[in-house]
Amino acid sequence: MNGPAALTEDQVYHRCPLGQLDFETTDSLEDLDLPCGQERVLRALEFGAGMQAEGFNLFVLGPSGAGKYDLVERFLTRHAARQPVPSDWCHVFNFQFSDRPRAIRLPAGEGRQFKEDMSDLASELRTAIPATFESEEYQARLQELQEEMAKRQHQGLFDIQEEANRNNIAMITTPAGFTFAPMRNGEVIDPEEYKTFSEEEKELVESKVDELQKKLQQTIQQIPRLRKEVRERVHALNEEMVQLTLGGPIGELRQKWSHLPDIVDYLDGVREDVVEHAEMFKDPENGVPGGLMGRYRVNLFIDNADTLGAPVIYEDLPNHQHLAGQIEHRARQGTLYTDFTLIRAGSVHRANGGFLIIDARRVLSQPMAWESLKRILFSGEIRIESLERLYGLVSTVSLQPEPIPVSVKVVLLGDRLLYYLLAHYDPDFLDLFKVEADFEDDLDRNDACYGLYARMIATMTRQLNLRALDRAAVARLIEHASRVASDQRKLTAHDRVLRDLLSEADHWADQSGCDLIGADEIQRAIDEREYRASRIRERSREQISRGIVMIATQGEVVAQVNGLSVLSLGTSMFGQPTRITATARPGKGQVVDIEREAKLGGPIHSKAVMILSRFLASRYAGEGELSLSASLAFEQSYGGVEGDSASVAETCVLLSAISGVPLKQGLAVTGSMNQLGEVQAVGGVNEKIEGFYDVCREAGEVGGQGVLLPASNVEHLMLKEDVRKTIAAGDFSLYPISGINQAIELLTGMMAGEADEAGCFPEGSFNRAVADRLMTFAEISKKRGNADAEEDRSSDKRSD
């Protein structure tokens, strides 16, 4: 029997050669601007950032902890530094529609100056206009106007009084108004004397009095018109004086801002508004109303004066208000009020003209935020509205700021599953996010990468303000990066794993009083992390060592084998041996998967059992029917079973049950099998091997045990030091297998045997034993079938 050779210590671990690291400490290494091995992402970012067509926003997809944000932020910051600085934006009062504040765009940096200019103008208005109304010129002209109006008002009454006197009628002023009475020789006639007048004289007096009454009434009716005329002329005077006062400062501002027509138009509106409310500046006691002066303020809600290049904004809470902006309210005497100065910009405003980075999961978890973001990108403008008003939940009157045009490149960060779900279920997604930047999970490990990876580690230590690493520490960290990647030819690209490990190693170096981080500190950080997460693993091992969970590591048993599985809890993964058993008897070619029947087996595991049954029929039944009734079970398994990595072990244990040939319990098996009997790679091979090794060690001295694993998994091995030492001593063996026959030979010690052209296996081979037993099963089934048929015929005769 020529089985596969056991793996050597060098084959189960890929060391980092110190000769490839030409430095003493990482202090001598230059920083790495961008991480190595992410060329695909960098090309996608370069394209997406430079593409100006609509819809070419980016979705950066990769696993959590890969450092997506750091890479994107660094790249975009460098790219944006070469871009022009976007405009400033401000909101000002709309003198035509007070509930619709105007938005004014200004060149970057000029927004502050405009705000200062308007603040200075408001201060000047507070003092200059009241001073104008207190001036001698204004007071003189006002007095002249008032005297003229008083003279015109009194002249009408004087004319009536003169006419009355000429007709011997006195005009008397009483508390109730004016009245007329006849007089003689300048004296008012007594009523008794008036009674002596003839009817003709009385008629003349009364006629004249009536005439005078009408004229008096007409004169009095002219008084409101005169007063209105007074007010109009006073108002015109006020406007004239305010115009003269405003002419200088507003004229200077119009000239200063003549290059921005929107500001010139706004200044004209300010002048007209001040003139219209000129009287409000005359109150010497209360001063100018704050509400009026607030109309001339400027809400500079986007200020790019200090921005270098295009902005790069990260929104860590991407809800509707933080993205699209909001209108705040203040409380005054128990009621809420707002104005244009309470309009607040959102992150889309701040990123306008640049880049906005958003975590995809967070924006999707915020109510209506995703829809708001899509609406902004589709429309190309931002409208600041509350969600309640936007969706018609309230009908209260509020501000409606003028929408602002937006040109922003949105970069979403998320995992791959989220990207694929959005692409499938959201019809708008691919129209808006046309650039896919896919992060590499792992980097190629070769001679050329060692220097770059070391520089990346050096860059991390400086960013985290940690101690430098010596060469041995970097080598150990690179080896651990391969372990995390589960591949001798790869290095993990998970930024968070390396950063956390470096931070912990720095802590242990500090505890030890070391100036540098050495390989011992890296190893201690690895060991401590593993220990902190090992409680469940140790409880599981204890259950096996106490015999509560039955796992045999010595001897030979029929229809029983040790399969290997991996348990993943949080960030912790560990291997767990599981006893797999089988039964076999004559039947109709049925292999019962007990896990599936108990609804504990997943679809992939069920598929593996189906493949196994087809393999049996193809190899041993030929063109006939497979006479077999078999069952497979994972003993003492009380949770779900998923995956096909136990299909090789299941095949071996079922063949043992059929043939009656025992299997070595000191060998555990992992590997997937196809219908042709070829062994395929599986995951978690390091954890599985180490898990079985630990069980063997706790059961007694390790000697002669081992693991059968797929040959295609050999390059994934990065085993721990204690396992490697035992392998080097020859006490624990790893056997790479590529076909089911190799597994059979290793587990049974028998030759598997190949079928000849007639389909017969050689005498004394394992496969011959299986075929003979199945033939026996077939004969038993045939006899049983004949007996059943004879009994049926006898029953029919009795019925007749």
C-alpha positions in Angstrom: 0.0 0.0 0.0 1.4 3.3 -1.1 -0.5 6.0 0.9 0.3 9.8 0.9 3.4 10.9 2.9 2.8 12.8 6.1 3.5 16.5 5.9 6.7 17.9 7.3 7.0 20.8 9.7 8.0 23.2 6.9 4.9 22.3 4.9 2.5 23.2 7.7 3.9 26.7 8.3 5.3 29.4 6.0 7.9 31.4 7.9 8.8 35.0 7.1 12.5 35.0 6.2 14.3 37.7 8.2 16.6 38.2 5.2 13.7 39.8 3.3 13.4 42.5 6.0 16.4 44.9 5.5 15.9 47.1 8.5 16.5 47.0 12.2 13.3 48.8 13.4 10.3 50.3 11.7 11.4 53.8 12.6 13.7 53.6 9.6 10.9 52.8 7.2 9.0 55.5 5.2 5.3 55.9 5.5 3.1 54.2 3.0 0.6 56.7 1.6 -1.8 54.1 0.4 -2.0 50.4 1.5 -0.4 47.9 -0.8 -2.3 45.3 -2.7 -5.4 47.4 -3.3 -4.8 48.4 -6.9 -8.3 47.5 -8.0 -9.9 49.7 -5.4 -7.5 52.6 -6.1 -8.2 52.4 -9.9 -11.9 52.4 -9.2 -11.6 55.4 -6.8 -9.4 57.3 -9.4 -12.0 56.7 -12.1 -15.1 57.5 -9.9 -13.6 60.6 -8.4 -12.6 62.0 -11.8 -15.8 61.0 -13.7 -18.1 64.0 -14.1 -21.1 62.3 -15.7 -24.3 61.9 -13.7 -24.7 58.7 -11.6 -21.1 57.8 -11.3 -21.1 57.8 -7.5 -19.1 55.1 -5.8 -19.9 52.1 -3.6 -16.8 50.8 -1.8 -17.5 47.2 -0.8 -15.5 45.0 1.4 -15.5 43.2 4.8 -15.8 44.9 8.1 -12.5 45.9 9.5 -10.7 46.1 6.2 -9.9 49.8 6.7 -12.3 51.0 3.9 -12.8 54.5 5.5 -9.1 55.2 6.1 -8.2 54.3 2.6 -11.0 56.2 0.9 -10.5 59.3 3.1 -6.8 59.4 2.4 -7.2 58.9 -1.3 -10.0 61.5 -1.6 -8.2 64.0 0.5 -5.2 63.8 -1.9 -7.4 63.9 -4.9 -9.6 66.8 -3.6 -6.5 68.9 -2.8 -6.0 69.5 -6.5 -9.7 70.5 -7.1 -11.0 74.1 -7.0 -12.6 75.3 -3.7 -16.4 75.4 -4.0 -18.5 78.5 -3.5 -19.9 80.0 -0.3 -23.6 80.0 0.2 -25.8 82.2 2.4 -29.4 82.8 3.1 -30.9 86.3 3.2 -34.3 87.7 3.8 -36.7 87.7 0.9 -38.5 91.1 0.9 -41.1 89.9 -1.5 -42.0 86.6 0.1 -40.9 86.5 3.7 -41.4 82.7 4.0 -39.1 81.9 1.2 -35.5 83.0 2.1 -33.2 83.6 -0.8 -30.0 81.6 -1.4 -27.0 83.6 -2.7 -23.8 82.0 -4.1 -20.5 83.7 -3.6 -16.9 82.9 -4.5 -15.1 81.0 -1.7 -14.1 83.3 1.1 -16.3 86.2 0.1 -19.2 85.0 2.2 -17.6 86.2 5.4 -16.9 89.6 3.9 -20.5 90.0 2.8 -21.8 89.0 6.2 -19.5 91.5 7.8 -20.5 94.2 5.4 -24.2 93.7 6.1 -23.5 93.6 9.8 -21.7 96.9 9.5 -24.5 98.3 7.4 -27.1 97.3 10.1 -25.0 99.0 12.8 -24.7 102.1 10.7 -28.5 102.1 10.1 -29.1 101.9 13.9 -27.2 105.1 14.5 -27.3 107.1 11.2 -31.0 107.1 10.5 -32.1 108.1 14.1 -29.4 110.8 13.9 -30.9 112.0 10.6 -34.3 112.3 12.2 -32.8 114.3 15.1 -31.0 116.7 12.8 -32.0 120.5 12.7 -32.7 120.3 9.0 -35.2 117.5 9.4 -36.8 119.1 12.5 -37.1 122.4 10.6 -38.7 120.9 7.6 -41.0 118.8 9.7 -42.1 121.8 11.7 -42.7 123.8 8.6 -44.8 121.0 7.2 -46.8 120.7 10.3 -47.4 124.5 10.6 -48.5 124.6 7.0 -50.9 121.8 7.5 -52.2 123.5 10.8 -52.6 126.8 8.9 -54.6 125.1 6.2 -56.8 123.4 8.7 -57.4 126.6 10.7 -57.9 128.8 7.6 -61.2 127.0 6.7 -62.6 127.6 10.2 -61.4 131.3 10.1 -63.2 131.9 6.8 -66.5 130.5 8.2 -66.1 132.6 11.3 -65.6 135.8 9.2 -68.6 135.1 7.0 -70.7 134.5 10.2 -69.6 137.8 11.7 -70.5 139.6 8.5 -74.0 138.3 8.8 -74.2 139.1 12.6 -73.9 135.4 13.5 -71.4 134.2 16.2 -69.5 130.9 15.8 -69.2 129.6 19.4 -66.9 126.7 20.4 -68.4 124.3 22.9 -67.2 120.9 24.4 -69.5 119.2 21.8 -68.1 121.1 18.9 -69.1 124.3 17.1 -72.5 126.1 17.2 -73.9 129.4 15.7 -76.0 132.1 17.4 -77.4 135.5 16.2 -75.8 138.6 17.6 -76.2 142.3 17.6 -73.6 144.9 18.1 -71.1 142.2 18.7 -73.0 140.5 21.4 -74.9 137.2 21.3 -78.7 137.9 21.4 -80.5 136.4 24.4 -83.0 133.6 23.6 -85.9 135.7 25.0 -84.9 138.6 22.8 -84.6 136.2 19.8 -88.3 135.3 20.4 -89.3 138.9 19.6 -87.8 138.7 16.2 -90.3 138.6 13.3 -90.8 135.4 11.4 -89.0 137.0 8.4 -86.0 137.9 10.6 -85.9 134.4 12.2 -86.1 132.8 8.7 -83.1 134.9 7.5 -81.1 134.0 10.6 -81.9 130.3 10.4 -81.2 130.2 6.7 -77.8 131.7 7.2 -77.1 129.4 10.1 -78.0 126.4 8.0 -75.7 127.6 5.3 -72.9 128.1 7.7 -73.5 124.7 9.3 -73.1 123.1 5.9 -69.9 124.9 5.2 -68.6 124.0 8.7 -69.4 120.4 8.1 -67.6 120.4 4.8 -64.6 122.0 6.4 -64.5 119.5 9.2 -64.8 116.6 6.7 -61.7 117.9 5.1 -59.6 117.5 8.3 -59.0 113.7 7.9 -57.9 114.3 4.3 -55.6 117.0 5.5 -54.2 114.8 8.2 -53.7 112.0 5.7 -51.9 114.5 3.4 -49.8 115.5 6.4 -48.8 111.9 7.0 -48.0 111.3 3.4 -45.9 114.4 3.2 -44.1 113.4 6.5 -43.6 109.9 5.1 -42.2 111.3 1.9 -40.0 113.6 3.9 -38.8 110.6 6.0 -38.1 108.6 2.8 -36.2 111.5 1.3 -34.1 111.8 4.4 -33.4 108.0 4.6 -32.6 108.0 1.0 -30.0 110.7 1.5 -28.6 108.8 4.5 -28.5 105.4 2.7 -27.1 106.8 -0.5 -23.6 106.6 0.7 -23.2 103.3 2.5 -25.5 101.3 0.2 -24.0 102.9 -2.9 -20.6 101.9 -1.7 -21.8 98.3 -1.1 -23.4 98.2 -4.6 -20.2 99.2 -6.2 -18.2 96.8 -4.1 -20.4 93.8 -4.9 -21.2 94.9 -8.5 -19.7 91.6 -9.7 -22.5 89.6 -8.1 -25.9 90.7 -9.5 -27.8 88.7 -6.8 -26.2 90.8 -4.1 -26.8 94.0 -5.9 -30.5 93.1 -6.2 -30.6 92.2 -2.6 -29.0 95.6 -1.6 -31.7 97.3 -3.6 -34.3 95.3 -1.7 -32.7 96.4 1.6 -32.8 100.1 0.6 -36.5 99.9 -0.3 -37.3 98.0 2.9 -35.5 100.5 5.1 -37.2 103.4 3.3 -40.6 101.7 3.7 -40.0 101.2 7.5 -38.3 104.5 8.0 -40.7 105.6 10.8 -39.6 102.5 12.9 -36.1 104.1 13.2 -37.5 107.2 14.9 -38.4 105.7 18.3 -35.9 107.3 20.6 -37.0 105.3 23.7 -37.3 101.7 22.4 -34.7 101.9 19.6 -34.9 100.1 16.3 -36.9 96.9 16.6 -34.6 93.8 16.6 -37.0 92.0 14.3 -36.5 94.7 11.7 -32.7 94.7 12.0 -32.7 91.0 11.8 -34.0 91.2 8.3 -30.7 92.6 7.2 -28.5 89.9 8.7 -26.8 87.3 6.6 -27.0 83.5 7.4 -23.6 82.3 6.1 -24.4 78.6 6.3 -21.7 77.3 3.9 -18.3 79.0 4.5 -15.4 77.7 2.5 -12.9 80.4 3.4 -10.6 78.0 5.1 -11.2 75.1 2.8 -8.2 73.9 0.7 -9.3 72.2 -2.5 -12.6 70.4 -2.6 -14.2 69.3 0.7 -14.2 65.7 1.9 -17.0 65.2 4.4 -17.8 62.0 6.4 -21.3 61.9 7.8 -21.4 59.6 10.8 -25.1 60.0 11.5 -26.7 60.2 8.0 -30.3 60.9 8.9 -32.5 63.2 6.8 -31.8 66.3 8.8 -28.0 65.8 8.9 -27.9 65.1 5.1 -30.3 67.7 3.7 -30.1 70.4 6.5 -32.8 71.6 8.8 -34.7 74.6 10.0 -34.3 75.1 13.8 -36.9 76.8 16.1 -36.6 78.8 19.2 -39.1 79.2 22.0 -40.5 82.6 22.9 -43.2 83.1 25.5 -44.3 79.5 25.1 -44.4 79.5 21.3 -41.9 78.3 18.7 -40.7 80.6 16.0 -38.1 80.5 13.3 -36.5 82.7 10.7 -34.0 82.4 7.9 -31.1 82.8 10.3 -32.0 79.4 11.9 -31.5 77.5 8.6 -28.7 75.0 9.2 -26.7 73.3 6.5 -26.5 69.5 6.0 -23.5 67.4 5.1 -24.6 67.4 1.5 -24.3 71.2 1.6 -20.9 71.1 3.2 -19.7 68.5 0.7 -21.1 70.4 -2.3 -18.4 70.6 -5.0 -16.5 67.8 -3.3 -17.0 64.3 -1.8 -19.4 62.9 0.8 -18.5 59.6 2.5 -21.4 57.7 4.1 -21.7 54.3 5.7 -24.3 52.5 3.7 -25.7 50.5 6.6 -26.2 53.6 8.7 -28.0 55.6 6.0 -30.3 52.7 5.3 -31.2 52.3 9.0 -32.3 56.0 9.3 -36.0 56.7 8.5 -36.3 58.0 4.9 -32.7 59.0 4.8 -31.9 56.7 1.8 -34.9 58.1 -0.1 -33.8 61.7 0.7 -30.3 61.0 -0.5 -31.5 59.5 -3.8 -33.9 62.4 -4.4 -31.0 64.9 -4.0 -28.8 63.0 -6.4 -31.6 62.6 -9.0 -32.8 66.2 -8.8 -29.4 67.8 -8.5 -30.6 70.2 -5.9 -31.2 70.3 -2.1 -34.4 71.4 -0.5 -34.4 71.9 3.2 -37.7 70.5 4.5 -38.6 68.6 7.6 -39.7 65.0 7.2 -43.1 65.9 8.6 -43.7 68.6 6.1 -42.1 66.6 3.2 -44.6 63.7 3.7 -47.6 65.8 4.6 -47.8 64.9 8.2 -48.2 68.5 9.4 -49.8 71.5 7.8 -48.2 74.3 9.8 -46.7 77.3 8.0 -42.9 77.2 7.9 -40.0 78.5 5.8 -39.4 77.2 2.4 -35.7 78.2 1.6 -34.8 78.5 -2.0 -33.3 75.1 -3.2 -29.6 75.0 -3.9 -28.0 73.3 -6.9 -25.7 70.4 -5.8 -22.7 68.7 -7.4 -21.4 66.2 -5.0 -19.7 62.8 -5.4 -21.2 60.4 -2.9 -19.1 57.4 -1.7 -20.9 54.7 0.2 -19.0 52.2 2.3 -20.6 48.8 3.0 -20.1 45.0 2.8 -20.6 43.0 -0.3 -23.9 41.5 0.6 -25.4 44.9 1.1 -24.2 46.0 -2.3 -25.7 43.0 -4.0 -29.0 43.3 -2.2 -29.3 47.0 -3.2 -28.4 46.2 -6.8 -31.1 43.5 -6.8 -34.0 45.1 -4.9 -33.6 48.9 -5.5 -34.1 49.9 -9.1 -32.5 53.3 -8.6 -29.3 52.0 -7.0 -27.3 51.2 -10.1 -28.5 54.4 -11.8 -26.9 56.4 -9.0 -23.9 54.3 -8.0 -22.3 53.1 -11.1 -18.8 52.7 -9.8 -18.0 49.5 -7.8 -14.8 49.6 -5.8 -14.2 46.1 -4.4 -11.7 45.7 -1.6 -9.3 42.8 -1.5 -9.7 40.6 1.5 -6.2 39.3 1.2 -2.9 40.3 -0.4 -0.5 38.2 -2.3 2.5 37.0 -0.1 5.7 37.0 -2.1 9.2 38.3 -1.8 8.2 41.6 -3.3 5.5 42.3 -0.7 7.5 42.0 2.5 9.0 45.4 2.2 5.7 47.1 1.4 3.8 45.2 4.2 6.5 46.2 6.7 6.1 49.9 5.6 2.3 49.5 6.1 3.0 48.2 9.6 5.3 51.1 10.3 2.7 53.6 9.0 0.1 52.1 11.4 2.4 52.3 14.4 3.0 56.0 13.7 -0.7 56.7 13.2 -1.4 55.0 16.5 1.5 56.6 18.3 3.0 53.2 19.2 6.5 52.0 19.8 8.5 50.8 16.8 8.8 47.1 16.0 12.0 45.3 15.5 12.6 43.0 12.5 11.6 39.8 14.3 8.3 41.4 15.5 7.4 42.4 11.9 8.2 38.9 10.7 6.0 37.4 13.4 3.2 39.8 12.5 3.5 38.9 8.8 3.3 35.2 9.7 0.2 35.9 11.8 -1.3 37.8 8.9 -1.0 34.7 6.8 -2.7 32.7 9.7 -5.6 35.2 9.7 -5.9 34.9 5.9 -5.7 31.0 6.3 -3.3 30.8 3.4 0.5 30.5 3.2 0.4 32.5 0.0 -1.7 35.4 1.3 -1.7 38.1 3.9 -4.8 39.6 5.5 -5.8 43.0 4.3 -8.0 43.5 7.4 -6.7 46.8 8.8 -8.5 46.5 12.1 -7.0 43.1 13.0 -3.5 44.5 12.6 -4.2 47.7 14.4 -5.7 46.0 17.4 -2.9 43.5 17.6 -0.2 46.3 17.4 -2.0 48.3 20.1 -2.1 45.3 22.4 1.6 44.4 21.7 2.5 48.0 22.6 0.6 47.6 25.9 2.6 44.5 26.8 5.8 46.2 25.7 4.9 49.1 28.1 4.2 46.6 30.9 7.6 45.0 30.3 9.4 48.3 30.1 10.6 47.7 26.5 11.5 50.5 24.2 10.6 48.4 21.1 7.9 45.9 20.3 9.5 42.5 19.8 8.3 39.1 18.6 7.6 38.1 22.2 5.2 41.0 22.6 3.4 40.2 19.3 3.1 36.6 20.4 1.8 37.5 23.8 -0.8 39.8 22.3 -1.9 36.9 20.1 -2.0 34.5 23.0 -3.9 36.9 25.3 -6.5 37.6 22.6 -7.0 33.9 22.2 -7.2 33.3 25.9 -9.8 36.0 26.4 -12.1 34.3 23.9 -11.4 30.7 25.0 -13.9 30.1 27.7 -16.4 28.3 25.5 -13.7 26.3 23.8 -12.2 25.2 27.1 -15.7 24.1 28.4 -16.1 22.1 25.2 -12.7 20.4 25.7 -13.6 19.7 29.3 -16.8 17.9 28.2 -14.6 15.6 26.0 -11.9 15.0 28.6 -14.5 14.1 31.2 -16.1 11.6 28.9 -19.4 13.5 28.7 -18.9 14.0 25.0 -17.5 10.8 23.6 -14.5 11.1 21.4 -12.1 8.2 20.9 -8.5 8.9 20.0 -7.1 5.3 20.3 -8.0 1.9 18.9 -10.2 0.8 16.0 -14.0 0.7 15.8 -16.4 -0.3 13.0 -18.8 2.3 11.6 -17.3 5.1 13.8 -15.0 8.0 12.8 -13.9 11.4 14.1 -15.1 14.2 11.9 -13.9 17.8 12.3 -16.0 20.9 12.4 -15.4 24.6 13.2 -17.5 26.7 15.6 -17.5 30.5 15.1 -18.5 32.7 17.9 -18.0 36.4 17.5 -14.3 36.9 16.5 -13.4 33.5 17.9 -13.1 30.3 15.9 -12.1 26.9 17.2 -12.1 23.3 15.9 -14.5 20.7 17.4 -14.1 16.9 16.8 -17.4 15.2 16.4 -18.1 11.4 16.4 -19.9 10.3 13.2 -21.5 6.9 13.1 -23.4 4.8 10.5 -25.5 1.8 10.2 -26.1 -0.5 7.2 -28.5 -3.3 6.3 -30.3 -4.6 3.3 -32.8 -2.2 1.8 -33.8 -0.2 -1.3 -30.7 1.9 -1.8 -31.7 4.5 0.8 -29.2 6.5 2.9 -31.0 8.2 5.7 -29.5 11.5 6.9 -30.6 11.6 10.5 -29.6 15.3 10.8 -31.8 16.2 7.9 -34.7 14.1 9.1 -34.4 15.8 12.5 -34.3 19.2 10.7 -30.9 19.9 12.1 -29.1 19.6 8.8 -28.7 22.5 6.4 -29.1 22.3 2.6 -25.4 22.0 1.9 -25.0 19.1 4.3 -28.1 17.4 2.8 -26.6 17.8 -0.7 -23.3 16.2 0.5 -25.2 13.1 1.7 -27.1 12.9 -1.6 -23.7 13.0 -3.4 -22.4 10.3 -1.1 -25.4 8.0 -1.9 -24.9 8.5 -5.6 -21.2 7.8 -5.3 -22.0 4.4 -3.5 -24.4 3.4 -6.2 -22.1 4.4 -9.0 -19.0 2.6 -7.6 -20.5 -0.5 -6.1 -23.9 -1.2 -7.8 -22.8 -0.8 -11.4 -25.9 -1.1 -13.6 -27.9 -2.9 -11.0 -29.8 -1.5 -8.0 -28.1 -0.7 -4.7 -29.6 -2.9 -2.0 -28.9 -0.8 1.1 -30.6 0.8 3.9 -28.2 3.0 5.8 -28.2 5.9 8.3 -25.7 8.6 9.2 -25.6 10.7 12.4 -23.5 13.2 14.2 -23.5 11.9 17.7 -24.2 14.2 20.6 -24.9 17.1 18.2 -27.7 19.2 19.5 -27.5 22.1 17.1 -27.6 22.7 13.4 -25.2 21.0 11.1 -24.2 22.7 7.9 -21.5 22.4 5.2 -20.0 19.5 3.3 -16.6 19.3 5.0 -17.6 16.0 6.7 -18.6 14.2 3.5 -15.3 12.3 3.2 -15.7 11.1 6.9 -19.3 10.2 6.3 -18.3 8.1 3.2 -15.6 6.3 5.1 -17.8 5.5 8.1 -20.6 4.3 5.9 -18.3 2.0 4.0 -17.0 0.7 7.3 -20.5 -0.1 8.4 -21.2 -1.9 5.2 -17.9 -3.9 5.1 -17.5 -4.4 8.8 -13.9 -3.2 8.6 -12.9 -1.1 11.6 -11.5 2.5 11.3 -8.6 3.9 13.3 -9.9 6.3 16.0 -6.6 8.1 16.2 -7.2 9.7 12.8 -9.7 12.5 12.3 -11.0 13.3 8.9 -12.0 16.6 7.2 -12.7 17.2 3.5 -15.5 17.4 1.0 -16.1 14.8 -1.7 -17.7 14.9 -5.2 -19.6 12.1 -7.0 -16.3 10.8 -8.5 -14.7 10.3 -5.1 -12.3 13.2 -5.4 -11.5 15.1 -2.2 -12.1 18.9 -2.3 -10.8 21.7 -0.1 -12.7 22.9 3.0 -12.5 25.9 5.3 -11.1 26.3 8.8 -8.5 23.6 8.3 -6.1 25.1 10.9 -8.7 25.3 13.6 -9.9 21.8 12.9 -6.4 20.3 13.1 -5.6 22.2 16.3 -8.9 21.3 17.8 -8.3 17.5 17.4 -4.7 17.9 18.5 -5.9 19.5 21.8 -8.3 16.7 22.4 -5.6 14.1 21.8 -3.2 15.9 24.1 -5.8 16.2 26.9 -6.7 12.5 26.5 -3.0 11.5 27.2 0.3 11.6 25.5 0.0 12.4 21.8 1.5 9.5 19.8 0.4 8.2 16.5 -2.7 10.4 16.0 -3.2 12.6 13.1 -5.6 14.3 10.6 -6.6 13.5 7.1 -7.1 16.7 5.1 -7.6 17.6 1.4 -4.3 17.9 -0.5 -5.6 21.2 -1.9 -5.7 22.6 1.7 -2.0 22.1 2.4 -1.1 25.6 1.3 -3.7 27.0 3.8 -1.8 25.5 6.8 -0.4 28.0 9.3 -0.4 25.9 12.5 0.5 26.9 16.0 4.0 26.2 17.4 3.0 23.4 19.8 1.4 21.4 16.9 4.4 22.0 14.7 6.8 20.7 17.3 4.7 17.5 17.7 4.6 17.0 14.0 8.4 17.5 13.8 8.8 14.8 16.6 6.7 12.4 14.5 4.0 12.0 17.2 1.2 13.7 15.2 0.8 13.4 11.5 -1.1 15.3 8.8 -2.0 13.3 5.6 -2.9 15.1 2.5 -5.5 13.1 0.5 -6.9 13.7 -3.0 -9.2 10.7 -3.3 -11.5 8.6 -1.2 -9.3 5.5 -1.6 -6.4 7.3 0.1 -8.7 8.0 3.1 -9.8 4.4 3.2 -6.3 3.0 3.2 -5.1 5.4 5.9 -8.1 4.7 8.2 -8.2 0.9 7.7 -4.7 -0.1 6.9 -6.0 -2.1 3.9 -5.5 -1.6 0.2 -8.5 0.1 -1.2 -8.4 -1.6 -4.6 -9.3 -0.4 -8.1 -12.0 -2.0 -10.2 -11.0 -3.8 -13.3 -12.7 -3.5 -16.7 -15.4 -5.9 -15.6 -16.0 -3.8 -12.5 -14.5 -6.3 -10.1 -12.2 -5.3 -7.2 -9.1 -7.3 -6.3 -9.3 -10.0 -3.6 -8.4 -8.8 -0.1 -9.1 -5.2 -0.9 -11.4 -3.0 1.1 -13.6 -2.1 -1.9 -14.0 -5.9 -2.5 -15.2 -6.3 1.0 -17.8 -3.6 0.5 -18.9 -5.0 -2.9 -19.2 -8.5 -1.4 -21.3 -7.3 1.5 -23.6 -5.3 -0.8 -24.0 -8.4 -3.0 -25.0 -10.3 0.1 -27.5 -7.5 0.9 -28.9 -7.8 -2.6 -29.4 -11.6 -2.3 -31.1 -11.1 1.0 -33.4 -8.5 -0.5 -34.1 -10.7 -3.5 -35.1 -13.7 -1.2 -37.2 -11.4 0.9 -38.8 -10.1 -2.2 -39.6 -13.6 -3.5 -41.0 -14.7 -0.1 -43.2 -11.6 -0.1 -44.4 -12.3 -3.6 -45.2 -16.0 -2.7 -47.1 -14.8 0.4 -49.1 -12.4 -1.7 -50.1 -15.1 -4.2 -51.2 -17.5 -1.4 -53.3 -14.7 0.1 -54.9 -14.1 -3.3 -55.9 -17.9 -3.6 -57.4 -17.9 -0.1 -59.4 -14.8 -1.1 -60.7 -16.7 -4.1 
